Amino acid sequence: MRAVVFDMDGTLLDSVPTVSRAYADAIQSLGGPPVTPDEVVAGWHVGHTELVLAHFLGRACGPAEVERFHAHLDPAVAELRPFPGIPALLDDLTDAGLRLGVFTAATRRVATSMLAAAGIDMRFEVVVAGDEVERPKPAPDGLLMAERRLGVPAEATAYVGDAEVDLGCADAAGAQGVHAGWGARAGVRVGAHPVAVRPHDLVELLARPGDHTGPVIPTR
């Protein structure tokens, strides 16, 4: 492998509880039905913030609704942190010469604020946000864009995510999907995709013999 692209929520950042609660609170405050954070997570594959809100509210949404969501989310962003082991993983991948990127369903505004608050925004050469592509995951649009910007072909790219739509996105783009098992999202069917139970397991997966598409990653 020559590049690794990551999903953000539930993969890099332990942010799924925070973001899903902000959606649930915003939806209720906008006159929508009561929804649980788990129900939000089950539905947020539809795309970026406007689309998620519209999905639950049953009507078109725009800047006013998005700002209501941010009123609930923004105060909590400063408390977000990477999953344990993520900073060390990024160090190891960078030291091995791999190029790193992010493709997230979140908007550019959310991705920028969250990655910066977690202190890992400067680790990535490329960040592609959900409001910058036409089709959400599992369509490959965002991952293909990240690969083009990194200058690395799909067959030499791994896409790491905690949800089935992430693995489907990797398949659609022709990349190697890896399930981020540390995110612990319930009920994910990984099929034949490799699973990294802990972040550092990704190092071992990419360093397995027989992978001749890029540098061998040293294990510690």
N, C-alpha and C positions, 0 to 999 in steps of 0.2 A: 504494500500500500504506500501511496505517496501523499495522501491527504485523509484527514478525518473531519467530518462535518457532524456537528451535534445538534440535536433538538435542545431547547432551553428548559421549559417548565417540566419538572419531574425527571430531568436528565442531568443538566448542569446544576440547576438550582432547586432547592427544596421549597418550591413556590406554589405547588398545586393547591394546598389548603388555603393559602392566602389569596390567591387569584380567584379560586372558585367561590370563596366566601364573599369577595368583593362583587363578583357577578351576581350572586344570589341576593345580596343586599340591594344592589342597584336595580335589579329586575323588580323586586318588591316595591322599592321606592318609586319606580316609574309606573306603578299600577299593574304590573304583571302578576302572574300566579306565584304562589309560594313554591320555591324550588329549593332543594337541598344542594349543598356543594357537590355531592356525588352525582346528582342529576345534571348539574352544570358540566362536570367533567365528561359525562357520557355524551353531551351534546356539543361541546366546544370544538369538535373536529370540523364544524361547518366553516370555520375560517376566523378572520380577525374580529376585533371588538364589535364593530357595527353589525356584522353578520350574526355573531352569537347573541347579541341583544335582540336583534330582529327575530331570530329563531324562537326565543322564549316569549317575547312580547307579542308576536304574531302581527307585526307591522313594521314598516320601513323605519329605520333609525338613522340619525345623523349626528352632527356635532354636539347638540344639546344632550342627547342620551349618552354619548361617549364621555362627555365631561362629568355626567353623573356617576358613571362607572369610575372615573379617575378620582372623584371625590372620596370614594370608598377605598380605592386601591392605593393611591399615592402616599397616604400617611404610613402605610405598612411597608412600603418598598425599602426603606432604609434598614429594616430589620432582616431582610432576606440574605441568605448565605448560600454558598455552594454546598453541595453534599460533601461530607467528609471524604477526603481522598481525591477530590476533583482537582484542586490546585497542583498537587504532586503529579497526578496523571498528565495534566497539561504540560508541566515541566518536562516529564519524560518524553512525551511525544515531540515536543519542540526540540529537545536535545538530540533526538534521533533524526531530525531533519524533516519531519512530516509537517505539512502545511495544515493549518487549522481554520475551520469556519463554523458558522452557526446558520441553520435554517430553522426558523420558528414560525408558528402560526400567529404569534403575537404581532402587534403593530410595531413599526419602527420606534415610536415613542415609548412603548412599554419595554421593548427589548433594550433600547439604549439605557433607560433608567435602571432597569433591573440588573443588567450586566455590570454597569458602573457601580451600583450600590454594593454588589457582591465582590467587587474588586477584581473582576476577571475580564473586563471589557477589552483591555489592551492585549490579551492573549491571542486574539483572533484576527486574521488578515481580512476576513470577509464575514459580514453578517447580512443575511437576507431575511426580511420580515414578511409576514403574511399579507400586509397591505401593499406589497410591491409585486405581487404575482396575481395572475388572473384566477387560477384555480387552486383551491386548498389541497392539502394532503388528503388522500394518498396520491393525487396527481403529482408528477415529478417536477413541475415547473420550477419551484424554489430551489430544489436540490440541483437541478441542471444549471440554474443561474449561478449558484455557489461554485459549482465545478468549473464553469466557464471563467468566473472571476479569479479562481485559484489557478487556472491554467492546468488542471489535472483531469484526465479522462475518467469517465464513470467507473471503468473496470479497475482503476487504481485508487478508488475512493471508498471509504467506509462511512456509512451514516448510522449514527448511534442515537437510539430513541427508546422511550419507555412505553410507547403505545403501538397498537397494531397499525394505525395509519402511518406511523413512521417507517415501519418495516415494509409496508406496501409501497410507500414512496420510494424507498431504496430499490425495491424490485422494479418498479416502473421506470426508474432512471438507469437501471443496469448497474447499480452500485451494490456493495456488500452491506446488507443490513445487519446490525448488531443490536440485540435487545439489552437495554440498560436495566438489569434486574434490580439494581439498588433502589430504583424509583418505587418499586413495590406496588405498581398499579394492579389492582385485582383483575383476574379473568383474562389476561392477555394471552392470546394464542400465538406462540412464536413460530410454530411450524418447524421448518428446517433451519431457521436462523440461529446462529450462535448466541449464547447468553453470557453476558458479563455480570456475575452476581454482585461483584464489588467493582468500583472504578478501575483498580489496578489489574483486574482480570483482563481488561481490554488490551493491556500491554502484552500479556501472554498470548491472547488470541491472535493479535497482529504479528507476533513474533514466531508463530508456529512454523516449523519446517515445511517447505513447499510453497511458501509465499515468496515469490521472487520478483514482485512488482515494485519493490522499494527497499528502503533500509531496514535492517534487522534491529528491532528495538531491544535494548538491553533490559533485563529484568533485575530487580534488586531484592 
